């Protein structure tokens, strides 16, 4: 694969004839895996608690899977976070030399706290300490919420990368979490048809709203700056066009449609298909969104 | 004291002496640059023009790299220099994502971020940065922005076309240019074809140095 660059959408009269080559993509699929796995890892808590509140008699299902799935996927998140470091054995520096203005640092503390809380919840579930489990629910949901949105703050701090700093990024992170969380429960098999339908609604609404926001972003961002126009061009019709557009269709259009119409088709199969499509498309869109701004020349 | 740089692009002849001096002074590895000179060609033969732009860290007063660094490896010195502690850096590359000027690189030998430090070690000893010393046309002007009588302050006061790169980013760079236009300072003002067309295409070496 040659050097990754975008096609310039504008007419230029001069040519750069000597400069260093573009540094290319530094945050690649490891970072995509980080964001994707975190969506599942925090989404199961956010969606699970809502489902417990709504369907009290199925609490056992959610009480078991929320901490287990959350813990596993947060470990995946942390694994890819550490693997992506060029000096992975210095990861502990984050805790010894904390820099409070850095979203990465805040996120590392949040994810560590979240991991700890999930770990205790698993033990509480295993030992049937229901009181302890219930006491941990609220703080864990709060931490899950902030662990979900800290990545938006991190992307917002990446001053050089157009699109990442869009104000809608926080909403996109939350929607990715609710999409991924509902998809995870659908794949695990909801305890009742009624709950399947509810999870389908969460999935399809998350996908629909996220899709509308993505459309708004690609429509309005080009007016923001020349750089944003360049990145949107890359995302829609440059080398990332196929990945991004097909990701939108697979990850958002398909789950949104199947969720809305699931009552008229073979519901369990359709909803599981929607869940798989949602998770796959979410990865594709997140990856394209991550890569495109890195193809913008900075010099 | 607030140290700053100014490049008079009218004087730069693109000799790259600054680039070489920087590499030698700071032992910058092959395929990495703390300072580099960009060439931009414009016009149609015989009416052609080549312009040169030395580019280095802008040592921003509101440096996004410093803010995003999770371990404070990037930090301010009292004289305004944005310095880097490579022993503390974890190589997360967040600074490279944050810097709008593409001034930070990942050192292939240490696997840590690195960048121009305005030769902080030389400045501490009362010397000028290596690139300033090497420049044959005195295009690189370095000094204290807080001192009204310094050469850089005088230069800024005497020139009406002093610019910084990407002022819209709000980083408040302490690196200025005079005599430059859009093709010098704006990345998208010129066509840029990566690959063999960019004539300093250099591959990475598997090994640097002897046995």
Interface residues (C-beta under 8 A of the other chain):
Chain A: X2 X3 X5 X8 X10 X12 X13 X14 X15 X16 X17 X18 X19 X20 X21 X22 X23 X26 X27 X84 X85 X86 X87 X88 X90 X91 X93 X94 X97 X98 X99 X101 X102 X103 X104 X105 X108 X154 X157 X158 X159 X160 X161 X225 X226 X227 X230 X294 X296 X297 X298 X299
Chain B: X33 X36 X37 X38 X39 X40 X41 X42 X50 X55 X64 X67 X68 X69 X70 X71 X72 X73 X88 X89 X90 X91 X92 X93 X94 X96 X97 X98 X99 X100 X101 X102 X105 X106 X111 X112 X168 X169 X171 X183 X187 X188 X189 X190 X191 X192 X193 X194 X195 X198 X199 X200 X201 X202
